[in-house]
Amino acid sequence: MDAVLTEAVTLLDEAGESALTFRALAERLGGGVASIYWYVSSKDELLDRATDHVLQGVLTDIERLARTDDAIDDLRKIALTLFEAIVDRPWLGAYFLRNTELQPHALKMYDRLGREVLRLGGLTPTQQFHAVSAVVGFVVGIAADLGQEPPREVLEGKVGRDEYLERFADQWRALDPEEYPFVTHVVEEFSGHDDADQFRAGLDLLLAGLRLQAEG
């Protein structure tokens, strides 16, 4: 099973979900398609198990993180580690926590985030559940979005990322400030912004709110 999942992850990393077929996987393993069915019954099961296979390694990285007396800071470090893993593997976000019966490490990841929320105290079970759900949703959603394939012209090297963004920035600059007061106000921030910095700022805003709620 470990060899099957390792090769499945390799195929997913190379070309995404469309590249992961039982035929392609069997060719990588040097066997027949029927041999794959000894391990998984469907492509959906294979995707869920491949996701969990990767998350096992992410959990190992998380357990190496130094713990502090500040649960919010520790929660932030865990969230950043998960974020970086999904950005590196865009397919991962689509299957994270999709089937916890087949994904024990995904469930452990969810629980690991929750343990830091438990350390805060002062929150009801409902607030704790909402807090972890909000962190997971923000991390997975933004990471999956940033991991999408760049526009073709950027991918092919015809234009750079900053040049591509500047086209839209110029469109924003040309808008009527009275009709689009916010867009025209922040256009220079949008131009050349760093996606990772933007993510960290959003995460910090979310965690600051959680801290206030716990201390309230």
C-alpha positions as CSV (number, residue, x, y, z in Angstrom):
1,M,0.0,0.0,0.0
2,D,2.8,2.4,0.8
3,A,4.3,2.0,-2.6
4,V,0.9,2.5,-4.3
5,L,0.3,5.7,-2.4
6,T,3.8,7.0,-2.9
7,E,3.5,6.6,-6.7
8,A,-0.1,8.0,-6.6
9,V,1.2,11.1,-4.9
10,T,4.0,11.4,-7.5
11,L,1.5,11.3,-10.3
12,L,-0.7,13.9,-8.6
13,D,2.3,16.2,-8.0
14,E,3.4,15.9,-11.6
15,A,0.2,16.6,-13.4
16,G,-2.8,16.7,-11.0
17,E,-5.9,14.6,-10.6
18,S,-6.4,13.9,-14.3
19,A,-3.0,12.1,-14.5
20,L,-3.9,9.7,-11.7
21,T,-5.5,6.7,-13.4
22,F,-5.2,3.1,-12.4
23,R,-3.5,2.3,-15.7
24,A,-0.9,5.0,-15.2
25,L,-0.3,3.9,-11.7
26,A,0.0,0.3,-12.7
27,E,2.6,1.2,-15.3
28,R,4.6,3.1,-12.6
29,L,4.5,0.1,-10.3
30,G,5.3,-2.4,-13.1
31,G,2.1,-4.5,-12.7
32,G,-1.4,-4.8,-14.1
33,V,-4.4,-2.6,-13.4
34,A,-6.1,-5.5,-11.5
35,S,-3.3,-5.4,-9.0
36,I,-4.3,-1.9,-7.9
37,Y,-7.7,-3.2,-6.8
38,W,-6.1,-5.3,-4.2
39,Y,-5.4,-2.0,-2.3
40,V,-8.2,0.4,-3.3
41,S,-11.6,-0.1,-4.7
42,S,-12.0,3.2,-6.6
43,K,-10.2,6.4,-7.7
44,D,-12.1,8.3,-5.0
45,E,-10.6,6.0,-2.3
46,L,-7.2,6.3,-3.9
47,L,-7.4,10.1,-3.7
48,D,-8.5,10.1,-0.1
49,R,-5.8,7.7,0.9
50,A,-3.1,9.6,-1.1
51,T,-4.2,12.8,0.7
52,D,-3.9,11.1,4.0
53,H,-0.5,9.7,3.1
54,V,0.8,13.3,2.5
55,L,-0.8,14.6,5.7
56,Q,1.1,12.0,7.7
57,G,4.3,13.8,6.7
58,V,2.8,17.2,7.4
59,L,1.8,16.0,10.9
60,T,5.4,14.8,11.5
61,D,6.6,18.3,10.6
62,I,4.1,19.9,12.9
63,E,5.2,17.7,15.8
64,R,8.7,19.0,15.4
65,L,7.6,22.6,16.0
66,A,8.6,24.1,19.3
67,R,5.6,24.6,21.6
68,T,5.3,27.9,23.5
69,D,3.1,29.2,26.3
70,D,1.0,31.1,23.7
71,A,-1.7,28.9,22.2
72,I,-2.5,31.4,19.4
73,D,1.2,31.5,18.3
74,D,1.3,27.8,18.2
75,L,-2.0,27.6,16.3
76,R,-0.5,30.1,13.8
77,K,2.6,27.9,13.3
78,I,0.5,24.8,12.7
79,A,-1.8,26.7,10.2
80,L,1.2,28.0,8.3
81,T,2.7,24.5,8.0
82,L,-0.6,23.2,6.6
83,F,-0.9,26.2,4.3
84,E,2.6,25.6,2.8
85,A,1.9,21.9,2.3
86,I,-1.3,22.7,0.3
87,V,0.3,25.5,-1.7
88,D,3.0,23.0,-2.7
89,R,0.4,20.4,-3.6
90,P,-2.8,22.2,-4.9
91,W,-4.7,19.0,-5.3
92,L,-4.4,18.3,-1.6
93,G,-6.9,21.0,-0.5
94,A,-9.7,19.4,-2.5
95,Y,-9.6,16.1,-0.6
96,F,-8.6,17.3,2.9
97,L,-11.1,16.0,5.5
98,R,-13.3,14.6,2.7
99,N,-13.5,11.2,4.3
100,T,-12.1,10.9,7.8
101,E,-12.8,7.1,7.9
102,L,-10.1,6.8,5.2
103,Q,-8.1,9.8,6.4
104,P,-7.0,9.3,10.0
105,H,-4.2,11.7,9.7
106,A,-6.5,14.4,8.4
107,L,-8.6,13.9,11.5
108,K,-5.5,14.1,13.6
109,M,-4.6,17.3,11.9
110,Y,-8.0,18.7,12.7
111,D,-7.7,17.6,16.3
112,R,-4.2,19.0,16.5
113,L,-5.5,22.5,15.6
114,G,-8.3,22.0,18.1
115,R,-5.9,21.2,20.9
116,E,-4.5,24.7,20.7
117,V,-8.0,26.2,20.8
118,L,-8.7,24.1,23.9
119,R,-5.7,25.6,25.6
120,L,-7.2,29.1,25.2
121,G,-10.0,28.5,27.7
122,G,-13.0,30.9,28.0
123,L,-14.7,29.5,24.9
124,T,-17.8,27.3,24.6
125,P,-17.7,24.1,22.6
126,T,-19.6,25.9,19.9
127,Q,-17.1,28.7,19.8
128,Q,-14.2,26.2,19.7
129,F,-15.8,24.3,16.9
130,H,-16.4,27.5,14.9
131,A,-12.8,28.7,15.6
132,V,-11.2,25.5,14.2
133,S,-13.6,25.4,11.3
134,A,-12.8,29.0,10.4
135,V,-9.0,28.4,10.6
136,V,-9.3,25.3,8.5
137,G,-11.5,27.0,5.9
138,F,-9.3,30.0,5.6
139,V,-6.0,28.0,5.3
140,V,-7.3,25.4,2.9
141,G,-9.3,27.8,0.8
142,I,-6.5,30.4,0.3
143,A,-3.8,27.7,-0.2
144,A,-5.9,26.0,-2.8
145,D,-6.5,29.3,-4.6
146,L,-2.9,30.3,-4.6
147,G,-1.9,26.8,-5.8
148,Q,-3.9,27.1,-9.0
149,E,-2.0,27.0,-12.2
150,P,-1.0,30.5,-13.3
151,P,-2.5,32.0,-16.5
152,R,-1.2,30.4,-19.6
153,E,0.8,33.5,-20.7
154,V,2.5,33.6,-17.3
155,L,3.1,29.9,-17.4
156,E,4.7,30.1,-20.8
157,G,6.9,33.0,-19.8
158,K,5.4,35.5,-22.1
159,V,4.7,37.9,-19.2
160,G,5.9,38.0,-15.6
161,R,3.5,37.8,-12.7
162,D,4.0,41.4,-11.8
163,E,3.4,42.6,-15.3
164,Y,0.3,40.4,-15.5
165,L,-1.1,42.0,-12.3
166,E,-0.2,45.5,-13.4
167,R,-2.6,45.1,-16.3
168,F,-5.5,44.8,-13.8
169,A,-4.0,47.5,-11.6
170,D,-4.1,49.9,-14.6
171,Q,-7.8,49.0,-15.1
172,W,-8.5,49.7,-11.5
173,R,-6.6,53.1,-11.6
174,A,-8.8,54.1,-14.5
175,L,-12.1,53.5,-12.6
176,D,-14.2,56.4,-11.2
177,P,-13.3,56.8,-7.5
178,E,-16.8,57.8,-6.7
179,E,-18.2,54.6,-8.2
180,Y,-15.4,52.4,-6.8
181,P,-14.0,54.2,-3.7
182,F,-12.4,51.1,-2.1
183,V,-10.9,49.6,-5.3
184,T,-9.2,52.9,-6.3
185,H,-8.1,53.5,-2.7
186,V,-6.2,50.1,-2.5
187,V,-5.0,49.8,-6.0
188,E,-1.3,50.5,-5.2
189,E,-1.5,47.8,-2.5
190,F,-2.9,45.3,-5.0
191,S,-0.1,46.1,-7.5
192,G,2.8,43.8,-6.9
193,H,1.4,42.4,-3.6
194,D,2.8,39.3,-2.1
195,D,0.3,36.5,-1.9
196,A,2.0,34.8,1.1
197,D,2.1,38.1,3.0
198,Q,-1.6,38.7,2.3
199,F,-2.4,35.2,3.6
200,R,-0.4,35.7,6.8
201,A,-2.1,39.1,7.4
202,G,-5.5,37.5,7.0
203,L,-4.6,34.6,9.3
204,D,-3.3,37.1,11.9
205,L,-6.6,39.0,11.7
206,L,-8.6,35.8,12.2
207,L,-6.4,34.7,15.2
208,A,-6.5,38.2,16.8
209,G,-10.3,37.9,16.8
210,L,-10.1,34.5,18.3
211,R,-7.8,35.8,21.1
212,L,-10.2,38.6,21.9
213,Q,-13.1,36.2,22.0
214,A,-11.2,33.9,24.4
215,E,-10.2,36.8,26.6
216,G,-13.6,38.4,26.6
